[in-house]
Amino acid sequence: MSAELAGALQPGFRNFLLGVAAVVTLSAALAVAGRFVPPRPAAAFRTANRYVLLTVLALIVLFPIYITVLNSVLQPNEIIRRPPTLAIWPWEADWSGYSQAWDQGDVSSYLLNSAVVTVLIVSGQLVTSILAAYAFAFLEFPLKRTIFVVFLATMMVPFEVVFFTNLQTVATMGDWPVVGDHVGLDTYGALAIPFLATGFGAFLVRQSFLSLPRDLRDAAALDGYGHFRFLTRVAVPLSRPAIASLALFSFFSAWNQYLWPLVVSDDKRTVQVGLRQLRGVALDQINVTFAGTVLAALPLFVLLLAFQKQLVRGLTAGAVKG
């Protein structure tokens, strides 16, 4: 029965299952061997076992990215070939899909729109989150705890619940004399305004501010520092990991938006909506769609690699005391 089942499987998937079974067997062997050797070799076995498992998990996570990049430099007939082309790198890579996605698919305009909207959203969330976090951390005012709970409650409300309310608000703001040219449908303001504040950002930065020694605030007050100088010269510099983490989260969230830009704007399409448009333009050239996907994801990977330390430090800040 097992032989019949193995024969019915596709060769690629069968090889994948065999590879997973081999890794699991190796990991189990290392774990068992570590119990029958002296302490120092046992530690080496545990380390090797850990690296084997982490390597396998990394390969599983990176495999879709590898397939996307590989398909972006293959011809359409090679992409649909079965069994699929799986190689470290194709000998004859075709880079024309990237130029077609950039020029004919108008990915350059989509990336520009996404960059403008993302900068607006990240800047707005940083400013509002830092100011709100400072108020909740250092100021005393009536109903402080209640208002903070309301801030946290906004994190539990799905965006779809307030989608049509935000859409109606943005549409009517276009009739206001002061903001009519900058807000309304088919504007950058319409794409950014509903996301300029976030309860998660206020919570994250507040927790970082609360971890600062209280003596700093007293010493700054003795030196004549007001709230604004203490915020800009003491609190914000000491909370840079948390603020950097918030900036990264805001960037990823704003860059990957799809539903809101699709409904609000026809002229200023962002890159996620542009990829859908690109799929319709290049029906017989699927490699162009893969190339556009790589171009859209490239800023995310660059930021993640450049600021991964700040991201980890910001998320773990305050987790250990002492």
C-alpha positions as CSV (number, residue, x, y, z in Angstrom):
1,M,0.0,0.0,0.0
2,S,2.8,2.4,0.9
3,A,4.6,1.6,-2.4
4,E,1.4,2.4,-4.4
5,L,0.9,5.6,-2.5
6,A,4.6,6.6,-3.1
7,G,4.2,5.8,-6.8
8,A,1.0,8.0,-7.1
9,L,2.8,11.1,-5.7
10,Q,4.4,13.6,-8.0
11,P,8.2,13.2,-8.2
12,G,8.9,16.7,-6.8
13,F,6.5,16.3,-3.9
14,R,7.8,12.8,-3.2
15,N,11.4,14.1,-3.0
16,F,10.2,16.9,-0.7
17,L,8.7,14.4,1.6
18,L,11.8,12.2,1.5
19,G,13.9,15.3,2.4
20,V,11.7,16.2,5.3
21,A,11.8,12.6,6.6
22,A,15.6,12.6,6.3
23,V,15.8,15.8,8.3
24,V,13.5,14.5,11.0
25,T,15.4,11.3,11.2
26,L,18.7,13.2,11.5
27,S,17.3,15.4,14.2
28,A,16.0,12.5,16.2
29,A,19.3,10.7,15.9
30,L,21.2,13.8,17.2
31,A,18.7,14.1,20.1
32,V,19.2,10.4,21.0
33,A,22.9,10.5,20.6
34,G,23.1,13.5,22.9
35,R,21.7,11.5,25.8
36,F,24.5,8.9,25.7
37,V,27.6,11.0,25.4
38,P,29.5,13.2,27.9
39,P,28.2,16.8,28.6
40,R,30.4,18.6,26.2
41,P,29.7,16.5,23.1
42,A,26.0,16.5,24.2
43,A,26.0,20.3,24.0
44,A,27.5,20.1,20.5
45,F,24.8,17.6,19.5
46,R,22.1,19.9,20.8
47,T,23.6,22.9,18.9
48,A,23.8,20.9,15.7
49,N,20.2,19.7,16.1
50,R,19.0,23.2,16.6
51,Y,20.8,24.5,13.5
52,V,19.5,21.6,11.4
53,L,15.9,22.4,12.4
54,L,16.4,26.2,11.9
55,T,17.9,25.5,8.5
56,V,15.0,23.4,7.4
57,L,12.5,26.0,8.6
58,A,14.4,28.8,6.9
59,L,14.3,26.8,3.6
60,I,10.6,26.2,3.9
61,V,10.0,29.9,4.5
62,L,12.3,31.1,1.7
63,F,11.1,28.6,-0.9
64,P,8.2,30.7,-2.1
65,I,10.5,33.7,-2.4
66,Y,13.0,31.6,-4.4
67,I,10.2,30.4,-6.7
68,T,9.0,34.0,-7.3
69,V,12.5,35.3,-8.2
70,L,13.2,32.2,-10.3
71,N,10.0,32.6,-12.3
72,S,10.7,36.3,-12.9
73,V,13.7,35.4,-15.1
74,L,12.2,32.4,-16.9
75,Q,10.2,32.4,-20.1
76,P,6.4,31.8,-19.8
77,N,6.7,28.4,-21.4
78,E,9.4,27.4,-18.9
79,I,7.2,28.5,-16.0
80,I,4.3,26.3,-16.9
81,R,6.5,23.3,-17.7
82,R,5.9,20.2,-15.6
83,P,7.9,19.1,-13.7
84,P,8.8,22.7,-12.9
85,T,12.2,24.2,-13.4
86,L,14.1,24.0,-10.1
87,A,17.7,25.1,-10.2
88,I,20.1,27.2,-8.2
89,W,19.9,29.7,-11.0
90,P,18.9,29.3,-14.7
91,W,21.7,29.3,-17.2
92,E,19.9,31.7,-19.5
93,A,18.2,34.2,-17.3
94,D,15.8,36.5,-19.1
95,W,15.7,40.0,-17.4
96,S,13.3,41.5,-19.9
97,G,10.3,40.9,-17.6
98,Y,11.6,43.6,-15.2
99,S,11.9,46.2,-17.9
100,Q,8.5,45.4,-19.2
101,A,7.0,45.5,-15.7
102,W,8.7,48.9,-15.1
103,D,7.8,50.5,-18.4
104,Q,4.8,48.8,-19.9
105,G,3.2,47.7,-16.7
106,D,3.7,51.2,-15.1
107,V,5.2,49.7,-11.9
108,S,7.4,52.8,-11.6
109,S,4.3,55.0,-11.1
110,Y,2.7,52.5,-8.7
111,L,5.9,52.4,-6.6
112,L,6.0,56.2,-6.5
113,N,2.4,56.4,-5.3
114,S,3.1,53.8,-2.6
115,A,6.2,55.6,-1.5
116,V,4.3,58.9,-1.1
117,V,1.4,57.3,0.8
118,T,3.7,55.3,3.0
119,V,5.8,58.3,3.9
120,L,2.7,60.2,4.9
121,I,1.3,57.4,6.9
122,V,4.5,56.6,8.7
123,S,5.2,60.2,9.5
124,G,1.7,60.7,10.8
125,Q,1.7,57.6,13.0
126,L,5.1,58.5,14.5
127,V,4.0,62.0,15.4
128,T,0.6,61.1,16.8
129,S,1.9,58.0,18.6
130,I,4.9,59.8,20.3
131,L,2.7,62.7,21.4
132,A,-0.1,60.4,22.7
133,A,2.4,58.0,24.4
134,Y,4.1,60.9,26.2
135,A,0.8,62.2,27.5
136,F,-0.2,58.7,28.8
137,A,3.3,58.1,30.3
138,F,4.2,61.4,31.9
139,L,1.1,63.7,32.2
140,E,-1.7,63.5,34.7
141,F,-5.2,64.4,33.5
142,P,-8.8,63.3,34.3
143,L,-9.9,59.9,32.9
144,K,-6.4,59.1,31.8
145,R,-6.8,55.3,32.3
146,T,-10.2,55.3,30.6
147,I,-9.0,57.2,27.6
148,F,-6.0,54.8,27.3
149,V,-8.4,51.8,27.4
150,V,-10.3,53.4,24.6
151,F,-7.1,53.7,22.6
152,L,-6.4,50.0,23.2
153,A,-10.0,49.1,22.2
154,T,-9.4,50.6,18.8
155,M,-6.9,47.8,18.2
156,M,-9.7,45.2,18.5
157,V,-11.9,46.8,15.9
158,P,-11.3,45.4,12.4
159,F,-10.8,48.0,9.7
160,E,-13.7,46.6,7.7
161,V,-16.1,47.7,10.5
162,V,-15.3,51.4,9.9
163,F,-14.5,51.1,6.2
164,F,-17.6,52.7,4.8
165,T,-17.6,55.4,7.5
166,N,-14.0,56.4,6.6
167,L,-14.9,56.3,2.9
168,Q,-17.9,58.7,3.5
169,T,-15.7,61.0,5.7
170,V,-12.9,61.2,3.1
171,A,-15.4,61.8,0.3
172,T,-17.1,64.7,2.1
173,M,-13.8,66.2,3.1
174,G,-13.2,67.0,-0.5
175,D,-16.0,69.7,-0.3
176,W,-14.2,71.5,2.6
177,P,-12.7,74.8,1.3
178,V,-9.4,74.4,3.2
179,V,-8.6,70.8,2.4
180,G,-10.6,70.3,-0.7
181,D,-7.6,70.2,-3.0
182,H,-5.7,67.8,-0.9
183,V,-8.4,65.4,0.5
184,G,-11.1,63.6,-1.3
185,L,-11.3,60.7,-3.7
186,D,-8.3,60.1,-6.0
187,T,-5.9,62.1,-3.8
188,Y,-2.9,61.1,-1.6
189,G,-4.8,62.6,1.4
190,A,-7.7,60.1,0.9
191,L,-5.2,57.2,0.9
192,A,-3.4,58.4,4.1
193,I,-5.8,60.2,6.4
194,P,-7.6,57.2,8.0
195,F,-4.2,55.7,9.0
196,L,-2.4,58.7,10.5
197,A,-3.0,57.5,14.1
198,T,-2.8,54.1,15.6
199,G,-3.6,52.7,19.0
200,F,-0.8,50.1,18.7
201,G,1.8,52.8,18.1
202,A,0.7,54.8,21.2
203,F,0.8,51.6,23.3
204,L,4.2,50.5,22.0
205,V,5.9,53.9,22.6
206,R,4.2,54.4,25.9
207,Q,5.6,51.2,27.2
208,S,9.0,52.3,26.2
209,F,8.6,55.7,27.9
210,L,7.4,54.0,31.1
211,S,10.7,52.0,31.2
212,L,12.7,55.2,31.5
213,P,13.9,56.1,35.0
214,R,11.6,58.6,36.7
215,D,14.7,60.4,38.0
216,L,15.4,61.5,34.4
217,R,12.2,63.5,34.3
218,D,13.0,65.1,37.7
219,A,16.5,66.0,36.7
220,A,15.3,67.5,33.4
221,A,12.7,69.6,35.3
222,L,15.5,70.9,37.6
223,D,17.5,71.9,34.5
224,G,14.5,73.9,33.2
225,Y,13.4,71.4,30.6
226,G,9.7,71.7,29.6
227,H,7.7,68.9,28.2
228,F,8.7,69.5,24.6
229,R,12.4,69.7,25.3
230,F,12.3,66.6,27.5
231,L,10.4,64.7,24.8
232,T,12.7,65.6,22.0
233,R,16.0,65.6,23.8
234,V,15.6,62.8,26.4
235,A,12.5,60.5,25.9
236,V,12.7,60.1,22.1
237,P,16.5,59.4,21.8
238,L,16.3,56.9,24.6
239,S,13.3,55.1,23.0
240,R,14.7,54.9,19.5
241,P,14.4,51.0,19.3
242,A,10.7,51.1,20.0
243,I,10.1,54.1,17.6
244,A,12.1,52.3,14.9
245,S,10.0,49.2,15.4
246,L,6.9,51.3,15.1
247,A,8.2,52.9,11.9
248,L,8.9,49.5,10.4
249,F,5.5,48.1,11.3
250,S,3.8,51.2,9.9
251,F,5.8,50.9,6.7
252,F,4.9,47.3,6.1
253,S,1.3,47.9,6.9
254,A,1.0,51.0,4.6
255,W,3.0,49.4,1.8
256,N,0.9,46.3,1.7
257,Q,-2.5,47.9,1.7
258,Y,-4.9,46.7,-1.0
259,L,-8.6,47.1,-0.3
260,W,-8.6,50.8,0.7
261,P,-6.5,52.1,-2.3
262,L,-8.5,49.9,-4.6
263,V,-11.8,51.6,-3.6
264,V,-10.6,55.2,-2.9
265,S,-8.5,56.0,-5.9
266,D,-8.5,55.3,-9.6
267,D,-5.7,57.6,-10.6
268,K,-3.2,57.0,-7.8
269,R,-3.0,53.3,-7.7
270,T,-0.5,51.9,-5.2
271,V,1.8,49.0,-6.0
272,Q,-0.4,46.2,-4.6
273,V,-3.3,47.3,-6.7
274,G,-0.9,47.8,-9.6
275,L,0.2,44.2,-9.5
276,R,-3.4,43.2,-10.1
277,Q,-3.5,45.6,-13.0
278,L,-0.3,44.2,-14.3
279,R,-1.7,40.7,-14.3
280,G,-4.5,41.9,-16.6
281,V,-2.0,43.6,-19.0
282,A,0.3,40.6,-19.3
283,L,-2.0,37.6,-19.5
284,D,0.4,35.6,-21.7
285,Q,3.6,36.9,-19.9
286,I,3.3,35.7,-16.4
287,N,7.0,36.3,-15.9
288,V,6.3,40.0,-16.0
289,T,3.9,39.6,-13.1
290,F,6.5,37.8,-11.1
291,A,9.0,40.5,-11.9
292,G,6.6,43.2,-10.7
293,T,6.0,41.2,-7.5
294,V,9.8,41.1,-6.9
295,L,10.1,44.9,-7.5
296,A,7.2,45.5,-5.1
297,A,8.7,43.4,-2.3
298,L,12.2,44.7,-2.7
299,P,11.8,47.8,-0.5
300,L,10.4,45.6,2.3
301,F,13.3,43.2,2.2
302,V,15.9,46.0,2.2
303,L,14.3,47.7,5.2
304,L,14.0,44.4,7.1
305,L,17.6,43.5,6.5
306,A,18.8,47.0,7.4
307,F,16.8,47.5,10.5
308,Q,16.3,43.9,11.9
309,K,18.4,44.7,15.0
310,Q,16.3,47.7,15.8
311,L,13.1,45.7,15.3
312,V,14.2,43.0,17.7
313,R,15.4,45.5,20.3
314,G,12.2,47.5,20.1
315,L,10.0,44.4,20.5
316,T,12.1,43.1,23.5
317,A,12.6,46.4,25.2
318,G,11.4,46.2,28.8
319,A,11.1,42.5,28.7
320,V,14.0,42.0,31.1
321,K,14.4,44.2,34.1
322,G,17.6,44.7,36.0
